[in-house]
Amino acid sequence: FMLLYHFLHCTYEHSQVVFIRHHTTAQEVDEQEFFQSRDTGGTLVSSALDLMDKIIASRYPREDWNIYAAQASDGDNWPMDSARWRELLTAKVLPAVLYY
């Protein structure tokens, strides 16, 4: 993550990083909370992708921004969420970003 963070800040004069934490629900948080919070519980990856889609749509028009997405995960997701996660990723997130 640090390499990506450094690349973005060194390559682009104006960059913004949005941090989304999730377990069963997703929320936008600041950098400190993202790295220091110790939430536990089940994981619904779709909650983070849904929030990411909403943030991109409301704040970052594709014609004005180069959008990069990075996901850090332990690889866990509730099995019943997998179809929704795949749909959000392929239909909403991947078309909106340059790199994922």
N, C-alpha and C positions, 0 to 999 in steps of 0.2 A: 504494500500500500504506500509506503513512504516514497518509493521510487516513482510511482504514478503521481503522487501529490507533488513531489519536487519537479517532475517533468512539466506538469500543467502550470505551475507557478513560474517556472523559468521560460516556458515557451510562449505563454500568452500574457499580454500586459494586463488584461482584465479577466480574471478567472474567479469563479465562485464554486465552493464545494458545499454540497448539501449532504448532511449525514442523516441516515434513516436507520433506526434501531427497530428490531422486531423480534417477537417471539410469537404469541398468538395474535397480537395486534402490532401495527407499525406506527411509529411517530417520528417526526422530524425533531432532531436534538442538536445541541451544539457539539463541537469537537470533544470537549472535556467529558461530557456525559456519554458520548459514543464510545470512548475508549475506557471509561472508568466504571460505568454502570454494570451491575452484576445481575441482570434480569435472568430468571430461569423459567422454565415451563416448556410447553410444546412449541413447535415451530411451524408457522404457516408462512411460507415464502411468498405466497400470493399477496399477503397483506402489504409487504414491502414493495412489490412490483406495482400493485395498484396505487399506492401512495406516490411512487416514483412517476407513474404515468400522469397522475393529477398535478404534481408539481411541475413537470415538464410542460404540460398543456397550459397551465396558468401563468408560468413565469419565464419560460425559455423557448420562444418561437424558434423552430429549426432554422429559419432563414437568417436569424441573428446570432445563433450560438452554435459552437461545436460542442456537442454533448458526448461525454464519456461516462460510462457507468462501470463501477467496480463493486463486486459483491464478496464479502468475507463471510464464510459460513463453516460450521462444523459438518456440513453435508446432510444434516438431518432435515426432514420435512414429513409432515403427517401424510400418510399414503392417500387419504381422501382429498388432499390438496394438489396432488401432482398434475391432474388434468387442467385445473384452473391455472396453476403456475405456468405450465407449458403454453397455454393459450395466451396469457398476459405477456409472457416473454416474446413469443413469436409474432403476435398480432399488434402489440402496443409498444413494448420497450425497444426491441431490436430495430424496428423501422425508424425510431426517433433518435437513435444514438449512432455516433460514428464508430465507437468501439465498446464492447462489453466484455 
